[in-house]
């Protein structure tokens, strides 16, 4: 029988990693790929999950690592065609178009692979489980077998998972519990930018985000974020700029608002911003500024397909709404930073100095913030500690 030991007598595991040959993916994974890890990547159809992993597989094959790419959705010829475009052809990259788990396990046992990609978990099935591919039982069984292979042979395995309409990975929730790392691919398919977020990582932090650029050569690490999520020269009424933090990096983005008279029941819709928070901000504007927004449709959009997951953009959302309501352009040199409370107070955001530095780096000269910044900055700061002050500034 196993016996418990004092934690002071336990030796730490030394986690070794190797590079995926993608700086952005390594960043999200916590420094690189861990041998024996099981990683799940989810995302909407067409966002680039298969493209990213085929590109990574080709890079590692070129680095003299034997890689197996298992596909239940495409033929070997189709994958070869895509690999040509991605420059992923190499003798160390093996393709297996198969949906039977037994055949996949047999192939893994016959070769010493150093990385395995499963595209996708919903297409595989096990003969030992009497249910359809993609069912809860099948996904659980297959994930357990893949986890056993990864841990027993110290082979890192990447699994592609489809997502449902609500944005969660299709299949049982236990799938996310069983794997070591869960990554989500985000982005507007009409944009060339993609974001890879970590939601679970047993080998590192989950606060980093990888940013990729889609081009004719596939998905590549984005070299610069300057101007990717805004157009400084074309700001019109209803547009405002702010800085959000994606992991440890600040990114300047444009938020857009359209306020128009409603015909019947007023509509509220937002893309890239929480709809419930939008409702709160609109109620606050009605109460504090006596704006008749109850008779107006309000639409919010965050440019570039990015999603705002922090309250620092509240002030920019309010500025964009007021700009559209009054049909008055905001200064293209000014950014808005602040969290808005239920009382109308504007609160300081985390990492303000880091954000102001990015504003200065990108050539902007002004910022509306709730408190005087700590430390020196060349950005001219206007103080607005409550919603009514924003109206005075405009």
N, C-alpha and C positions, 0 to 999 in steps of 0.2 A: 504494500500500500504506500501511496505517496504521502510524504510528511511535509507539513508547513515549515518554512524557515523564516527567521527574522529578515526583513527586507535589507538590513545592513549587511547581511551575509551573501546577498545575491549579486552576482556580477552582471554588469550591463552588457547587452548585446551590441556588438559592433556592426552598425548598419553600413554596408558597402553599397556604392551606387556606380552606375556608368551613365555616360551622357547619351541622351536621345538624339544628339546632333541638332537639337532645336533649343535655343536659349529660352524661348518662351515656355515650352513644355517643361523643360528642366526646372524653371522657376516655379511653376504651379505644382510640380511633383515634390518640391522641397529640396531640389539639388540634383535630381537625376532619377533614373529607373533603379528600383531596388530588386535584385534577384529574388524570385519566389513570391513577388507581389502580384495581387489580382486587382486590376484597375478597370472600372466601369466608366465608359464615356457615353453620355446621353445627349440628345439634341434632336431638333425637329428635322424632318426629311429635307435633304438638299442643303443643309447648313455646312457640310464638309467633314463629317466624322470619318467616313471611309477614305476620303482624299487625304486627310491629315495622317491617318495611321498607315496608309500605303506609302506615303512620302517618308514617314519615319522608318518604316520597314526597309525601304530602299536605301536610306541613309546608313542604317546599321548593317545591312548586307554589304554595302560598299566598304564598311569598316571591318570586314572579315568576320561578321557574326552571322551564324546560320539562323534564318528567320522563316517561320511558317505562317502563311496567310490563309486562313480558312474562310471560305465564303459560301454562304447558303443562299445568296441572293443574285450572284452573277456567275457567269461561266468563266473558265480560265482565259478564254479569248477576250472577253470583255475587260477583265482585269489587266491583261497584257496591253490592251489598247490604251487604258488609262495610265498604266505604268510608263508607256512610251512618252506620254505627254508630261508626266511628272519626273521624267529622268530617273525612274526607280528600277530599271532593268539591271539585274545582276545575278550571276549564277548562284549566289548564296541565298537568294529569295525564292522560296518554294511556295507554289500555289496549290491549294487543295479545295476544289469546288465540291463540297460534301455537306449533307445535313444530318447524317447518321452519326451519333456520338461514338459508337463502337469503332467505326472506321477512322474517326479522328483520333481516338485514343491509341488505336493500333499504329497509325502513322507517327504519332508522337513517340511511341515506344521504340520504333525502328530507327529513329534518328536522334542525334543530340542537338536539339534546337536550343538557341539561346534567347529567343523571343517568339511568342505566339500571339497572333491576332485572330480573334473570333468575330466574324461579321455576318450575322449578328446572333445574339443569344436567343432571340425569338424564333429563329429558323431551325435551330438544332432540335433533334428529338432523340430520346432514348428508347430502345426496344423494351427495356425493363419496366417502363412506365406506360400504362394503357390510357393515354390521353393525347390530345392533339398538340402539335408543336406550338409553343408560345403560351400554353396553359400554365397555371400556377404550379402544378405538380411537376411538369416538365422542366420549367425554368429553375425550380428549386433543386431538382435532381442533377441537372446539367451543371449548375453553378457549383454544387458540392463536389462533383467529379473534377471540374476544372481547378477548384481550390486545392483538392488533394494532389493533383498533378503539379501545380505550382509550388506547393510547400515541399512535396517529396523530392522533386528533381531541381528545385531552386531555379525554376524557369519563370520569368515575368510574363504574365498573360494579360493582354488588353482585350476587353469585351466591349463591343458596340451594342448599345441598347436603344430601342425606339422609345419615344415619349408619347404620352397620351395628350388629349386636348387641353388638360389643365396644366401641362408642362412637367408632369412627373414621369419617371421612367416606367414603361409598361411592364406588367408582371407583378409578382408579390413584393411587398415591402421588404421581405427577408432578403431579397437579392441585394439591396443596398447595405444591409447589415452584414452579409457574409463577405463582401469584398473588402479589400484594404483601402481602396481609394475610389471616390466618386467624383467625376468631373462632368460639368455640363457645358455644352457648346452653345453659344448664343450669337445672334446676329440677324440682321435683315438680309434676306437672300437677294434683295435689290441693291445691297451695298457690298463693297469689296472687303469690309472689315468684319472680323469674327473675334469673339471673346471666349476664352476658356476659363471657367471658374472652378475652383476646388470647393466641394461641399463636405467632403470627408477625406481625411488623410491620416493613416496610422503612422506614417513615417515623416510627417512634417506639418507645417501650419496650413490653414485653409484660407488665409487672408490675402493670398496673391492671385493675380489674374494674368493670364497670357493673352496677348493681342496678336492676331495674325491677319495677313493681307492675302486676299484671293486674287490670283492673276492667271495668265495662261499656263504658267508653270506649276499651278496648284496653290497650296497654302504655304506661305512663307512667313517667317517672323517679321512683324511690322518694324521697320527701322526707325520711324519717327512718328510721333503722334501730333506734331504741330499742324493745326488746321484740318485734321481728319474729321472732326465732329462739329465744325462750324465754318461759316463763310463770313469773315469779318467785313468784306466789301459789300455784301448784299443783305445786311440786316434791315428788316422792314418792321413796321408796326406789328406788335405781337411777338417779337423775338427778343430774347434776353440771354446773356451769357453767364455762365457760372463755372466753378471748378469742383469736380468731384474726385474722390480718391478711389482708384481701382487698385486694390492691394496697397502697395507702398508708393505707387506713382500717381501724381496729380494729372488730371486730364481736363482740358477746357472743352465744354460742350455748349451747344445751343439748345435752348428750350423754346418751343413755339406754342402760342395760344391763339385760338380763334374764338372770339365772343361775338355772337350775332343774335338778333331778336328771334325768339322762339315762336313757332306757330303751333300752338297746342302745348303739350307737356314738354317742359324744358329738358334737354338732353345733356348729359355729362359723360364724356368719354376721354380716356387717356391712353396713350401708347408709350410705354417706357417709364411711366410714373404711376404710383399706386392710386387706384381710383378712389379708395376710401379716404386717403389723405387729401386728394383733390376736393372731395366733398367737404372736408373739414375746413380747408382754406377758403372755399367759396362762402361757407356759412360765416366764417370770421369776417370776410370782406363785407358781407351784407350787414352784419351787426355793428362793426367798428367804423365802417366808412359810409354806411347807409346807401350802399349800391344796390339797385334793384335786379340783382343777378338771377333771381328766381324766375324772371321772365325772359332770360337769355339762354341760348345754347352755349355750352363751353366745351371746347375740344383742346386737348393738350397733346403735344407730340415732342419726343426727344429725338433729335436728329441723329442719323448714323446707326439706328437700330439698337442703341445702347439702352440699358435699363438702370434707372436710378434706385439704389438700395440704401440710401442714407438721407437724413433730413436736411442736409446742408443746402439743397437746391430749393427749399421752400421759398426763400426770398426771391429767387429768380423766377419761380413759377408765378408768384404774386405780381412781380414787375411785368412779366409778359402778359398776364391777364389785364392789368390796368392799361398797358400800352395798347392792347387790342381794343379794349372797351372805349378808350379815348381816341383810338386811331392816330396815335402819336408815336413816332419812332423814338427808341432809346439810343443813347450814345453808343457807337460801336467801340468806344475806348473803355467802356465801363462794364465791370462784372459785379454780380450780386452774390453775396455769401452770407447765409444765416439760416438758422432753424427757427421756425415760427411756432410759438406755443398757442394753446387754446385761449389764452388771455390777450393775445395780440402782441406779446413781448417777442422781440427778436433776440435769439440767443447765439452765442459764439459757437463756431464749429470746431471740431478737432483738427489739429494740424494746420491752423490758420497761417502760420509763418511759412510753412511748406507750400501752401497754395498761393500765397502772395508772391513767393519767389518764382513760381511757374508763370503767374500773371506777368511779372516783370520780364522774365525770359522770353515770353512770346510777344513782347512789344506793346502790351497794354499799359495804360497810364493811370487808370482810376478804378476804385472798388468801393462798393457800398457794403459796409460791415457793421455789426452791432456795437463793437467796442474798439477803443484805440488799440492798435496792434502792439505787442511787446517786441522790442527790438527795432532796428532801423530798416526802412524800406523806401524805395524810390517811387512806389505806387502811392498816388494821392488818395487817401482814404476819407470817405464821407461816413459819418456815424449816423446810423438809424437803428435805435434800440426798440422801436415799436412800429407797428404797421403804418400809423398815421404819418410818421416821419418820412416814409417812402414816398407818399403822395406829395409832401412838401418838396422833396428833392426833385421829383419829376416836374 
